[in-house]
Amino acid sequence: MGQPSYVPLYFAPDADPSWTVNPGVCVDVRNMVPTTRGTLVNYCCTPSETYETVAPYTGLSAGDGPVGARIMRRINGTGSGTSRFFIGTTEKLLEVGTTTITDVSRAIGGAYSSPAEWTFASFGDTMIACEVTGGVPVSVPQLSTGVLGTLFAAATGSPPRAQLCVVQKNMLLVANVGDGATTFGDGWMCSGLGNIASWTTIGGVANLATQANNGRLLEANGDITALVAMRDFVVAYKRDAIFIGQYSGNPFGWSWRMISDKVGQFGPNGTAVVNGVHYFLHTSGVYAFDGSSPQNIGTGVVNRFLSSRFGSEFDWDWPIRAVVDERNSLIYWFFRTQDGRDYTSIPVSGGTLGFGYLGLCYNYVSQKFGLVGQPWSDQIGGVFDGGQGIPVVASRGELRSWALNATQLIRPEVASIWTVGNLSDNLLIRHAKIGDETDDVTNTTSTIITGDIGNEVDMTRVSRIKPALVLGDDNLQSSSCSVDSKASKGDYYTGLGMMINATATSAGSGAAYGATIRTDVSANPHTIAASDYLAFDLLPIAGNLTTPVGIRLTFSDATTFDATVNPTALGSSQSVLILLSSVAGKILGSTGGNGLRPMFGVPAATGLHSAIMRRFRIADVNGVLRRRLGVGNETRFQYSQTAPTNYSGVTSYPQESLGAAFTYDVARRRWDGQKTDRWHRIRMDFANQVELSGVYLTTDKAGSE
């Protein structure tokens, strides 16, 4: 038996996963965020973190929900009451009081125009909000001047319609502007100096008396997507460009220079500002921008992982919302994903795929990353937009100023960020906790999945695993640990695959199809040979054995082929080989030929049908691999599922590889087991408070080649 060795753990999924190269690297974490001392702590946000002193807002209409939240200070007074807390929904502007949430939308004009986001700014005691509709701007900036409960009203002085706003140099700057007739998505306008009721016209000359002015950013194509202050200047982002605006006075107002024509932002609220540095996400990675040039801080660490968590390029068009936890030196970016995996994405019945919400996390002191898999533990398909916890943007001082209004005790050392969201048509406010436990019976589970332990030559036996806890309950009986193994570094862990569930309502005609699996034939199409077989491993879990289970292949000419078999026994894995000679010459890959959909054929009996399919590949008659079809852990990429005629509630989602469960030894406070192969990875699921610095691992050599 080998001696236990201590290995520090850190999250860097893009690095070489081999512990022989990068000891302690983890390929995945969920609800684990990094600390300034380099450890990983749990994130939780459950119903017990709901602000009980503020009653839920029940005035949301169907399809309405929060899409932005901001706390801003007023200029008069000290202590409580000096900050205003706003929540923007797709129809309303709401204000949070000490006990209630009040509608403070404009008195004239009715509901707002279904904005995807809101941008906020403050000009002295005037609070400013702009609708972000993503298309043509629809309303002028909304202003509310005064105390709690003051309604918003349209800005005066003939202001433009605008989607973005920021205050700098005693002026209100807006961007992505229009006047109802002319729209300049690349246009900017500034108010008069010290006077937000003074404006010029779009495309008009400057007002030299007030210094109100306007212009366009034409050096890079596309709309201005974000407008963010940086020290004494302003940064304007396009999707793939960055401009810096400097106040230059008459006759130019603001002078702009382009910093990058390759990197930018897709939305207005994805910027985290820390010590004058902007941190944001782009399709090419995670960036820090200090005003001179954008630096990609995710290269070789999380960029590839981040791209894999977006189910498709369309996910970038959904809002990315950034928030800074100054006390814990953390930045969160919350985003919507069609990937789902085993996070919070729930495919719903009727053919529409559910959406998940994730949060990439970065500690700007230790420069380590983490991932939040459940922004709200119980929000997995709420009534609006799939159920997303919207972060409340505020500095630590603004949070404290507002918290003085609340009578509920909030522990500042663990209350990480504040979020708003809706469940069952009720809008609620919560705070997230890190490195702490919740009062709920069921906590948010946090997970760590290590990289590859072992080598290509020796057989390695894993026998004991003991987490090195800095904080948490030493008795981990409520947690779990498993070890999965493989014989080659280039192989997949055996448990990866796709699970499909469907409830048969009749035994009539029709089949049930799950979400399409991403394949590796897109860039390198595969032409079916007469001797090709579709091969996969099938584990039938529930249903009638005479109900076929299999895969529907869709080829580049849009034709399909259902490769199905009847299960041999429930609960027993079987290897499947299906000859493809009848579709010889067809092409998997290229345009339209990426279909690989798990399916149930015509059911022989009603009730639940469930199965797991793994290791999709093209093989010969002996099952020898010719072409692997599944990519990684076989993520989804298509939006919808076909609604079956005689099934209801069809769902499909990626199935993770868990491996063999290890047993917890209460006396020694460790997990014990036996797993022998060339390569191993460990998954640890913690069900309560935990801060983990590393793991004590006992392995020994079990033979060599």
Secondary structure, 3 states (H helix, E strand, C coil): CCCCEEEECEECCCCCCECCCCCCEEEEEECEEECCCCCEEEEECCHHHECCCCCCECCCCCCCCEEEEEEEECCCCCCCCCEEEEEEECCCEEEECCCCEEECCCCCCCCCCCCCEEEEEEECCEEEEEEECCCCCCCCCEEEECCCCCCCEECCCCCCEEEEEEEECCEEEEEEEECCCCEEEEEEEECECCECCCCCCCCCCCECCCCEEEEECCCCCCCCCEEEEECCEEEEEECCEEEEEEEEECCCEEEEEEEECCCCCCCCCCCEEECCEEEEEECCEEEEECCCCEEECCCCCCHHHHHHHCCCHHHHHCCEEEEEECCCCEEEEEEEECCCCCCCCCCCCCCECCCEEEEEEEECCCCEEEEECCCCCCCCCECCCECCCEECECCHHHHHHHHCCCCCCCCCCCEEEEEEEEECCEEEEEEEEECCCCCCCCCCCEEEEECEEECCCEEEEEEEEEEEEEEECCCCCCCEEEEEEECCCCCCCCCCEEEEEEEECCCCCCCEECCCECECCCCCCEECCCCCEEEEEEEEEECCCCCCEEEEEECCCCCEEEEEECCCCCCCCEEEEEECHHHCCCEECCCCCCEEEEEECCCCCCEEEEEEEEEEEEECCCCCEEEECECCCCCECCCECCCCCCEEEEEEEEECCCCEECEEECCCCEEEEEEEECEEEEEEEECCCEEEEEEEEEEEEEEEC
